[in-house]
Amino acid sequence: MILPIKRRRLEQIPGYMHHTESFGTVDGPGLRYVFFLQGCPLRCLYCHNPDALAAGGQRTTAGEAAAQATGLRNFIQGATFSGGEPLCQPEFVEATALLLREQGIPSAIDTAGAPDLAKARPAIDAAELLLLDIKAAEHEMAVRLTGQGNEAALATLDYCEQTKKPVWLRHVLLPGWTLEQTQLEKLAALLLPYTCIQLVELLPFHKLGEPKWEQLGRPYLLQKTPAVTQAEAAWARGIFAGVGLRVQ
Ligand code: SF4
């Protein structure tokens, strides 16, 4: 139960949105209301929301956002903060998640790691689940793939382990980059000790975002990279299952 004076303060915290989706099916368990927040410090070569990376977006408040999801409470299993990088707006995510929790709606945060973990801890604490994307097991590859290393993702994973926050660990299979035996074995070995990881989700690379790059007039460097075959995805899953991780 949130005290009325605190609720009023939480409701007024601003956030900047790219768009929302009422019934998302790929961002956490069940049907979910998904908030795609504007802004991200990474520049992943395969980003499918390149128009959500720069600062800006539609101004909203935690109260308005929570009311949108609460209106669909009979149809959804939870809400997910995605983006962009939702932990660039930790006060908004925390406030909205707390308001949703009060309504019995669990929250998930779809993140590539908190850009500033000290500021993001309360937001992580307010969510029931993290969908944490580790871009590459190796720091160097993460830099080439995203423009930054993987320190933020690993520090966020460590925080989840300390606080026993459930994590679905996500990893994009990118041919010629991460879809490679040594890389996958390194990542599986890295993840194995973490008891907070409930599930590893391997996401086959796709090109759905390519037209957006063209619209933005920016070069899409993965034009010649092939899609991942079903056999390749099954092979990659086998590496994680082989060390005892739950994978899909
Ligand atoms: S972390 Fe996500 S939103 Fe940010 S650049 Fe990478 S794919 Fe795009």
Boltz pocket constraint, residues with backbone or C-beta under 6 A from the ligand:
constraints:
  - pocket:
      binder: B
      contacts: [[A, 40], [A, 41], [A, 42], [A, 43], [A, 44], [A, 46], [A, 47], [A, 48], [A, 49], [A, 50], [A, 53], [A, 83], [A, 84], [A, 85], [A, 112], [A, 146]]
      max_distance: 6.0
